[in-house]
């Protein structure tokens, strides 16, 4: 009952917002579950109003190999126009120039995602409404975000359709709608991250990366080896962890397990 009421009220609110003006609806679609639901909700509301939403995906140049293909497939399935924006220089070029992103020096989010997205949006003529997949349950900072906001820089309304949704709401909606989720989830990743800068990743996620996407892992390891700062690629529990050490540990563990089975 709650799910039906929640979905219908959310679509109605989106429809009401869009019907007040002829602003173009843009949906920020990362490839994750939350932004997938926002895209579907906006698509459903747009269909009622005979409007055409536009999905925007930021190719950070350091996402999982499956991510962009998944984003394209979903937009094709929902018949939503997709725009892919990219930074002027790749993550690897910037990291060699500026060093690895750190908690107190998180240049990655703006340079790879916010900057390219905002640059594209500012080039668009006419009024705009920006939708995203932010949920209050995810962090303390996001818990203070309202359903509607305003971006002074872009000069447009911001809407967070699923901001009050719980993880249970998300799961139920995806199941009921039969929406295919990013294949990264089936591999054990907690989120279908479009950015592997390392700032908010834990060691377990990098172990999964090594198992499923060794080429990307090795490319990040190579980047780490070029750093003059001496920092490890991962920062967890107050200390840096080097990918080279992690890879050696994983390989030794696999070798020991293989030897044990033969014995």
C-alpha positions in Angstrom: 0.0 0.0 0.0 2.8 2.4 1.0 4.7 1.6 -2.3 1.6 2.3 -4.5 0.8 5.5 -2.7 4.5 6.6 -2.7 5.0 6.0 -6.4 1.8 7.7 -7.5 2.3 10.7 -5.3 5.9 11.1 -6.6 4.8 10.9 -10.2 2.0 13.4 -9.5 4.5 15.8 -7.9 6.8 15.5 -10.9 3.9 16.0 -13.3 2.7 19.1 -11.3 6.2 20.6 -11.4 6.6 20.0 -15.1 3.1 21.2 -16.0 3.7 24.7 -14.5 6.1 25.6 -17.3 7.6 24.3 -20.5 11.0 23.8 -19.0 13.0 20.9 -20.5 13.3 18.0 -18.0 16.9 16.7 -17.7 17.7 13.6 -15.6 21.2 13.0 -14.2 21.6 9.2 -14.8 24.8 7.6 -13.3 23.8 4.0 -14.0 22.9 3.3 -10.4 19.6 2.1 -8.9 18.4 5.4 -7.5 19.0 7.5 -10.6 17.4 4.6 -12.7 14.2 5.0 -10.7 14.3 8.8 -11.0 14.7 8.4 -14.8 11.8 6.0 -15.0 9.5 8.2 -12.8 10.3 11.3 -14.9 9.8 9.3 -18.1 6.3 8.2 -16.8 5.3 11.7 -15.9 6.6 13.1 -19.2 4.6 10.5 -21.1 1.4 11.8 -19.5 2.3 15.3 -20.5 3.6 14.3 -23.9 7.0 15.7 -23.0 10.5 14.3 -23.8 13.0 14.1 -21.0 16.7 14.0 -21.7 19.1 11.9 -19.7 22.6 13.1 -19.0 25.4 10.7 -18.1 28.9 11.8 -17.1 31.6 9.6 -18.5 34.2 10.2 -15.9 36.8 8.1 -17.9 37.3 5.9 -14.9 34.1 4.0 -14.6 33.5 0.2 -14.8 33.7 -1.0 -18.4 30.0 -2.2 -18.3 28.6 1.1 -17.1 28.2 3.2 -20.3 26.8 0.3 -22.3 24.2 -0.3 -19.5 23.3 3.4 -19.5 22.8 3.4 -23.3 20.7 0.2 -23.1 18.4 1.6 -20.4 17.8 4.8 -22.3 17.0 2.9 -25.4 14.5 0.7 -23.5 12.8 3.7 -21.9 13.0 5.6 -25.2 14.8 8.5 -23.6 17.3 10.7 -25.4 20.8 10.3 -23.9 23.6 12.9 -23.8 27.0 11.7 -22.6 29.4 14.4 -21.4 33.1 14.0 -20.8 35.8 16.0 -19.0 38.3 17.9 -21.2 41.1 15.7 -19.9 40.8 12.1 -18.6 41.0 11.1 -15.0 44.4 9.5 -15.6 45.8 12.7 -17.2 44.5 14.9 -14.3 45.7 12.5 -11.6 49.3 12.5 -13.1 49.1 16.3 -13.1 47.4 17.0 -9.8 48.0 13.8 -7.8 45.5 11.2 -6.6 42.2 12.7 -5.1 42.2 12.7 -1.3 39.4 13.4 1.2 40.7 17.0 1.6 41.6 17.4 -2.0 38.6 15.9 -3.9 39.1 17.5 -7.3 37.7 14.5 -9.1 34.0 15.1 -8.5 34.0 18.6 -10.0 36.5 18.0 -12.7 35.1 14.7 -14.0 31.3 15.0 -13.3 29.9 18.3 -12.0 31.9 20.5 -14.3 31.2 18.7 -17.6 27.5 18.4 -16.7 27.1 22.0 -15.7 29.0 23.1 -18.8 26.5 21.2 -21.0 23.5 22.5 -19.2 24.6 26.1 -19.4 24.9 25.8 -23.1 21.2 24.7 -23.4 18.7 27.4 -24.3 15.4 27.9 -22.4 14.2 26.9 -19.0 15.4 23.6 -17.4 14.4 21.3 -14.6 17.2 19.0 -13.3 16.2 15.7 -11.7 18.6 13.4 -9.9 18.7 10.2 -7.7 19.7 11.6 -4.4 18.3 9.8 -1.4 18.3 11.2 2.2 19.0 7.8 3.7 22.5 7.7 2.1 24.2 10.3 4.3 23.8 12.9 6.9 24.4 15.7 4.4 21.7 14.3 2.1 19.2 13.9 4.9 18.8 17.7 4.9 17.9 17.9 1.2 14.3 18.7 0.3 12.2 17.4 -2.6 12.7 20.7 -4.5 15.7 23.1 -4.6 17.2 25.7 -6.8 20.6 25.9 -8.5 21.8 29.5 -8.6 24.6 28.9 -11.0 22.4 27.1 -13.5 19.4 29.3 -12.7 17.0 26.4 -12.6 14.9 24.2 -10.4 16.4 21.0 -8.9 14.1 18.1 -8.1 15.1 15.0 -6.0 12.2 12.6 -6.7 13.4 9.7 -4.5 15.0 11.8 -1.7 12.5 10.4 0.9 12.6 6.8 -0.4 14.1 4.0 1.6 16.2 1.1 0.3 13.1 -1.1 0.6 11.1 1.3 -1.5 13.9 1.2 -4.1 14.0 -2.6 -4.2 10.2 -2.9 -4.4 9.9 -0.4 -7.3 12.6 -2.1 -9.4 11.0 -5.5 -8.9 7.5 -4.3 -9.7 8.6 -2.4 -12.8 10.9 -5.1 -13.9 13.7 -2.7 -14.6 17.1 -4.3 -15.2 19.8 -3.1 -12.8 23.4 -2.5 -13.6 25.3 -5.8 -14.0 27.9 -4.5 -11.5 25.4 -5.3 -8.7 25.3 -8.9 -9.6 29.1 -9.0 -9.3 28.9 -7.9 -5.7 29.6 -4.2 -6.1 27.6 -2.1 -3.6 26.9 0.5 -6.2 27.3 0.8 -10.0 29.9 3.5 -9.5 30.8 5.7 -12.5 34.0 6.8 -10.8 36.9 4.8 -9.3 38.9 7.7 -8.0 39.4 5.8 -4.8 38.2 8.4 -2.3 35.1 6.6 -1.0 36.0 3.0 -2.0 36.9 0.4 0.6 39.5 -2.5 0.1 36.7 -5.0 -0.5 35.5 -3.1 -3.5 39.0 -3.0 -5.0 39.3 -6.8 -4.5 36.1 -7.2 -6.5 37.6 -4.9 -9.1 40.7 -7.0 -9.4 38.6 -10.2 -9.8 36.1 -8.8 -12.4 38.0 -6.0 -14.1 41.7 -6.7 -13.7 42.6 -4.4 -16.6 41.1 -1.4 -14.8 42.7 -2.5 -11.6 46.1 -2.7 -13.2 45.7 0.7 -14.9 44.9 2.3 -11.5 47.9 0.4 -10.0 50.1 1.9 -12.7 48.8 5.3 -11.9 49.5 4.8 -8.3 53.1 3.8 -9.0 53.7 7.1 -10.8 52.7 9.2 -7.8 55.5 11.2 -6.2 53.5 11.9 -3.1 53.9 8.3 -1.8 50.2 8.0 -1.0 48.4 4.7 -1.4 45.5 4.6 -3.8 43.0 3.7 -1.0 42.6 5.4 2.3 40.8 3.3 4.9 40.7 3.4 8.7 43.2 6.1 8.9 45.9 4.6 6.7 46.8 4.4 3.1 46.6 1.0 1.2 48.6 0.4 -1.9 47.1 -1.5 -4.8 50.4 -3.2 -5.4 50.3 -4.7 -1.9 46.7 -5.7 -2.3 47.4 -7.4 -5.6 50.3 -9.3 -4.2 48.2 -10.4 -1.2 45.3 -11.6 -3.4 47.7 -13.5 -5.7 49.4 -15.2 -2.8 46.1 -16.1 -1.3 44.9 -17.7 -4.6 48.2 -19.5 -4.9 47.9 -20.9 -1.3 44.3 -22.0 -2.0 45.4 -23.7 -5.2 48.2 -25.5 -3.5 45.9 -26.6 -0.7 43.4 -28.1 -3.1 46.1 -30.1 -4.9 47.5 -31.3 -1.6 
